[in-house]
Amino acid sequence: MTRIKRGYIARRRRTKIRLFTASFQGARSRLSRTITQQKIRALVSSHQDRGRQKRDFRRLWITRINAVIRGNKLYYSYNRLIHNLYKGRLLLNRKILAQIAILNRNCLYMISNEILK
């Protein structure tokens, strides 16, 4: 049988994967088998970190709100503020409350006074 040379398709696929891992170090950017494994691992990690990022930001917002509340002694703690927000039907999410707490504390104090009424 005559020898058949492989076409350009496999090489094109490998170079596409190699472009994805160009910034990786060592064999992870040079060897084809290691490159494919590392690409899969990187994509899995990025998927997990998107969920972790949401959790981390929520924790950050809660911490900021709690710090401002305890600093002014409006309420005893963060959870009582959130509980009273829900009782008063003021549906503000934690991201907006954290921005209000940092940028305009007087507005947060006004919101808390409205809850008390």
C-alpha positions in Angstrom: 0.0 0.0 0.0 1.1 3.5 -0.7 1.7 5.9 2.1 -1.0 8.5 2.6 0.0 11.8 4.1 -2.4 13.3 6.5 -4.1 16.5 5.4 -4.1 19.9 7.0 -7.3 19.4 9.0 -5.7 17.8 12.1 -2.9 20.3 12.0 -5.4 23.2 11.8 -7.4 21.8 14.8 -4.2 21.5 16.8 -3.1 25.1 16.0 -6.6 26.3 17.0 -6.2 24.6 20.4 -2.6 25.9 20.6 -3.8 29.4 20.3 -6.1 28.9 23.3 -3.2 27.7 25.4 -0.5 30.1 24.1 -0.1 31.8 27.5 0.3 28.6 29.5 3.8 27.6 30.7 6.0 24.7 29.6 4.6 21.6 28.0 1.0 22.9 28.6 1.5 25.2 25.6 3.7 22.9 23.5 2.7 19.3 23.5 -0.6 18.5 21.7 -1.9 15.9 24.2 -1.1 18.0 27.2 -2.6 21.1 25.5 -6.0 19.4 25.0 -6.1 18.2 28.6 -5.2 21.6 29.9 -7.8 23.3 27.7 -10.5 21.0 29.1 -9.3 21.8 32.6 -9.2 25.5 32.0 -12.8 25.5 30.6 -14.0 23.5 33.6 -12.4 25.9 36.0 -13.8 28.9 34.3 -17.3 27.4 34.5 -16.9 26.7 38.2 -15.4 30.2 38.9 -18.4 31.9 37.3 -20.6 30.4 40.1 -17.9 31.2 42.7 -17.8 34.8 41.5 -21.5 35.2 42.2 -21.1 33.8 45.7 -18.1 36.0 46.4 -19.8 39.2 45.3 -22.9 38.4 47.4 -20.7 37.9 50.4 -18.9 41.2 49.7 -22.2 43.1 49.4 -23.5 41.6 52.7 -20.3 42.5 54.5 -20.4 46.1 53.2 -24.1 46.6 54.3 -23.4 45.0 57.7 -20.4 47.3 58.3 -22.4 50.4 57.6 -25.4 49.3 59.6 -23.3 48.4 62.7 -21.2 51.6 62.3 -24.3 53.8 62.7 -26.1 51.5 65.1 -29.3 51.8 63.0 -30.1 48.1 63.6 -28.6 45.4 65.7 -27.4 43.5 62.6 -27.7 43.0 58.9 -30.3 40.2 59.1 -32.7 42.4 61.0 -32.4 45.1 58.3 -33.2 42.6 55.6 -36.0 41.1 57.6 -37.6 44.5 58.0 -37.1 45.3 54.4 -39.1 42.3 53.4 -41.7 43.1 56.0 -42.0 46.6 54.6 -42.2 45.2 51.1 -39.1 47.3 50.0 -37.5 44.9 47.5 -34.0 46.1 47.1 -31.3 43.6 46.2 -28.0 43.4 48.1 -26.0 44.8 45.3 -28.0 48.1 45.2 -28.1 48.3 49.0 -24.3 47.9 49.1 -23.9 50.7 46.5 -26.2 52.9 48.5 -24.3 52.1 51.7 -21.0 53.1 50.2 -21.9 56.0 48.0 -24.8 57.6 49.9 -25.1 56.6 53.5 -27.8 59.2 54.2 -30.0 57.5 51.7 -29.6 54.2 53.5 -30.5 55.9 56.7 -33.6 57.3 55.1 -34.6 53.8 53.9 -34.1 52.4 57.4 -36.2 55.2 58.9 -39.0 54.4 56.4 -38.9 50.8 57.5 -39.2 51.8 61.1 -42.4 53.8 60.4 
